[in-house]
């Protein structure tokens, strides 16, 4: 039997973040004391009013198909959120509820890109962006940045990368994996280039509520109605409401693009889970008190972890201003990221994610969406590991 897989499937790289997390869990199941810095999910429980709303929907028998783009009241609540929090006007027809933020990203790329198109992606990037672009038949074009520029691409760099084949620019702020946050002026300047050159923007804003040191995350769509017309905002419930396993995302787009995404979704996943959508509705319309507490705790961990990393000889690290990641530079250790992480896991039972997964082989990603106990133990082990390299 010839089990030939498609060229597009064969071109994909498995998710290293999921692989690292799976390996750490397997080692724990074997009785090993592993500290995991890999997973990009809050360690807080989903707020109770959200789970109660979903449980109530289940008990009421809300378990059937819904419209493929989501229940009307949730789409309206998302439109209300954009108006209330971002000053953006969208109709519910421009809003699509998906099976996770990742699904929103993939649907956006699939609806806007095709064979021969190019998609501009600043590196370090979330590791799934290039793979999504390849699945759509388009070509990912990576724009390099480094810690010297706080991992931010410049308008001149963006302008120089645009060709006649450029269809989409992916902007992720606050950023995974670096935690960097573009200022409102920086976001507008990038948007100006895209408007000038007729390039669409996929603005991934899933970490918009996780900000520190007075950072402001402003959507590129807010710069002007023309900027909004060039922008697809992708978002989700995973980070700010700790709903990673619920698999619920959303997006807002110009109506022709939203309509195309709805058609794609109707033939792929159909609707997001019915009763989960009731939980999402409660997330948007219910109390948001948890956010202040969570952000304060993330900030405490961020400051501690950055301080500890900065004390390790041969390690340098930008101060992140959003999300819940640090992206230390390990180049002075003499190791590239895959070997560094493999040896760290073997020697000290600490699971970090190699930067090569994000297009930056001189770095590793550390998630501080874990307890202070884990941070203290894991970073002490990492310190010991790096110091041993120099002996």
GIGI-V203405 format. One record per backbone hydrogen bond with DSSP energy under -1.0 kcal/mol. NH is the residue of the N-H (numbers start at 1). CO is the residue of the C=O. If there is no record, write none. Layout:
BEGIN
NH|CO + NH|CO
END
This chain:
BEGIN
4|2 + 10|6 + 11|7 + 12|9 + 19|15 + 20|16 + 21|17 + 22|18 + 23|19 + 24|20 + 25|21 + 26|22 + 27|23 + 28|24 + 29|25 + 30|26 + 31|28 + 32|27 + 34|32 + 35|349 + 37|351 + 50|47 + 51|47 + 52|48 + 53|49 + 54|50 + 55|51 + 56|52 + 57|53 + 58|54 + 59|55 + 60|56 + 61|58 + 62|57 + 63|61 + 70|67 + 75|71 + 76|72 + 77|73 + 78|74 + 79|75 + 80|76 + 81|77 + 82|78 + 83|79 + 84|80 + 85|81 + 86|82 + 88|82 + 94|91 + 95|92 + 96|251 + 97|69 + 98|249 + 104|100 + 105|101 + 106|102 + 107|103 + 108|104 + 109|105 + 110|106 + 111|107 + 112|108 + 113|109 + 117|114 + 118|165 + 119|139 + 120|168 + 121|141 + 123|143 + 125|358 + 129|126 + 132|128 + 133|129 + 134|130 + 135|131 + 136|132 + 137|134 + 138|133 + 139|117 + 141|119 + 143|121 + 149|146 + 150|147 + 151|146 + 152|149 + 158|154 + 159|155 + 160|156 + 161|157 + 162|158 + 166|163 + 167|118 + 168|118 + 169|200 + 170|120 + 171|202 + 175|180 + 179|175 + 187|183 + 188|184 + 189|185 + 190|186 + 191|187 + 192|188 + 193|189 + 194|190 + 195|191 + 196|192 + 197|193 + 199|194 + 200|167 + 201|230 + 202|169 + 203|232 + 204|171 + 205|234 + 208|205 + 210|207 + 212|321 + 215|212 + 222|219 + 223|220 + 228|224 + 229|225 + 230|227 + 231|228 + 232|201 + 233|252 + 234|203 + 235|250 + 237|248 + 246|243 + 249|98 + 250|235 + 251|96 + 252|233 + 253|94 + 258|254 + 259|255 + 260|256 + 261|257 + 262|258 + 263|259 + 264|260 + 265|261 + 266|262 + 270|265 + 277|273 + 279|275 + 280|276 + 281|277 + 282|278 + 283|279 + 284|280 + 285|281 + 286|282 + 291|288 + 293|289 + 294|290 + 295|291 + 296|292 + 297|293 + 298|294 + 299|295 + 300|296 + 301|297 + 302|298 + 303|299 + 304|300 + 305|301 + 306|302 + 307|303 + 308|304 + 309|305 + 310|306 + 312|309 + 315|312 + 316|329 + 321|179 + 322|179 + 323|210 + 326|366 + 329|316 + 330|362 + 333|330 + 334|331 + 337|361 + 340|336 + 341|337 + 342|338 + 343|339 + 344|340 + 345|341 + 346|342 + 347|343 + 348|344 + 351|35 + 353|365 + 355|363 + 357|354 + 358|355 + 359|356 + 360|355 + 363|360 + 364|328 + 365|353 + 366|326 + 367|37 + 368|324 + 370|368 + 375|371 + 376|372 + 377|373 + 378|374 + 379|375 + 380|376 + 381|377 + 382|378 + 383|379 + 384|380 + 385|381 + 386|382 + 387|383 + 388|384 + 389|385 + 391|388
END
